[in-house]
């Protein structure tokens, strides 16, 4: 139960973070129509940080759930192996998570 509960809690927090970022993107798009691009830099760094966090937690969470199922987690009939193989490359899409974390950290240090 701990494996499922902790991953559900993480998914909930990531969902809230995504919704907040999405609201800020909508606000930025409205400002951009008026020629105000002041939020673009901030959104870039926030989205890089969320990409890093979300893909890392998702990858390790799916792997933890797969391991909790024992040998059945490797069976294609369980669908967990398919989900795991679909999510495993997300930590390197658009740059490794190290690069995304650095981009986000640069904004914090500014």
C-alpha positions as CSV (number, residue, x, y, z in Angstrom):
1,X,0.0,0.0,0.0
2,X,2.9,2.3,0.7
3,X,4.2,2.1,-2.9
4,X,0.8,2.9,-4.4
5,X,0.0,5.6,-1.8
6,X,3.3,7.5,-2.2
7,X,3.1,7.4,-6.0
8,X,-0.5,8.6,-5.9
9,X,0.4,11.5,-3.6
10,X,3.3,12.4,-6.0
11,X,1.0,12.3,-9.0
12,X,-1.4,14.6,-7.2
13,X,1.3,17.2,-6.4
14,X,2.6,17.0,-9.9
15,X,-0.9,17.5,-11.3
16,X,-1.3,20.7,-9.1
17,X,2.1,21.9,-10.3
18,X,1.1,21.3,-13.9
19,X,-2.2,23.1,-13.5
20,X,-0.4,26.1,-11.9
21,X,2.1,26.3,-14.8
22,X,-0.7,25.9,-17.3
23,X,-2.6,28.9,-15.8
24,X,0.6,30.9,-15.9
25,X,1.1,30.0,-19.6
26,X,-2.4,31.1,-20.4
27,X,-1.7,34.5,-18.7
28,X,1.6,34.8,-20.6
29,X,-0.2,34.1,-23.9
30,X,-2.7,36.8,-23.2
31,X,0.1,39.3,-22.4
32,X,2.0,38.2,-25.5
33,X,-0.9,39.2,-27.7
34,X,-0.4,42.8,-26.3
35,X,3.4,42.6,-27.0
36,X,4.4,41.9,-23.3
37,X,6.8,39.0,-23.2
38,X,7.9,39.5,-19.6
39,X,6.8,36.1,-18.4
40,X,8.5,34.0,-21.1
41,X,11.9,33.7,-19.3
42,X,10.2,32.7,-16.0
43,X,8.0,30.1,-17.7
44,X,10.9,28.6,-19.5
45,X,12.7,28.0,-16.2
46,X,9.6,26.7,-14.4
47,X,8.7,24.4,-17.2
48,X,12.3,23.0,-17.3
49,X,12.1,22.3,-13.6
50,X,8.7,20.7,-13.7
51,X,9.8,18.5,-16.7
52,X,12.8,17.4,-14.7
53,X,10.8,16.7,-11.6
54,X,7.8,15.1,-13.3
55,X,9.7,12.7,-15.6
56,X,12.1,11.6,-12.8
57,X,9.3,10.9,-10.3
58,X,7.2,9.2,-13.0
59,X,10.0,7.0,-14.2
60,X,11.1,5.9,-10.7
61,X,7.5,5.6,-9.6
62,X,6.5,3.3,-12.5
63,X,9.7,1.3,-11.9
64,X,8.8,0.9,-8.2
65,X,5.3,-0.3,-9.0
66,X,6.7,-2.7,-11.6
67,X,9.1,-4.1,-9.0
68,X,6.4,-4.4,-6.4
69,X,4.6,-6.8,-8.8
70,X,7.6,-9.1,-8.8
71,X,8.0,-11.2,-11.9
72,X,4.5,-10.3,-13.1
73,X,5.7,-6.7,-13.5
74,X,7.8,-7.8,-16.5
75,X,4.9,-9.7,-18.2
76,X,3.5,-7.8,-21.2
77,X,0.0,-9.0,-20.2
78,X,0.3,-6.8,-17.0
79,X,0.8,-3.7,-19.2
80,X,3.2,-2.4,-16.6
81,X,6.2,-3.3,-18.8
82,X,4.6,-1.4,-21.7
83,X,4.1,1.7,-19.5
84,X,7.6,1.5,-18.1
85,X,9.2,1.2,-21.6
86,X,7.1,4.1,-22.9
87,X,8.1,6.3,-19.9
88,X,11.8,5.4,-19.7
89,X,13.1,7.7,-22.4
90,X,11.2,10.8,-21.0
91,X,14.1,11.6,-18.7
92,X,16.2,12.3,-21.8
93,X,13.7,14.0,-24.2
94,X,14.6,17.6,-24.9
95,X,17.9,17.2,-23.0
96,X,18.8,15.2,-20.1
97,X,17.2,16.0,-16.8
98,X,20.6,17.4,-15.6
99,X,20.4,20.1,-18.2
100,X,16.8,20.9,-17.4
101,X,17.7,21.1,-13.7
102,X,20.5,23.5,-14.5
103,X,18.3,25.7,-16.5
104,X,15.8,25.9,-13.7
105,X,18.5,26.4,-11.1
106,X,20.0,29.3,-13.0
107,X,16.7,31.2,-12.7
108,X,16.7,30.6,-8.9
109,X,20.3,31.9,-8.6
110,X,19.6,35.1,-10.6
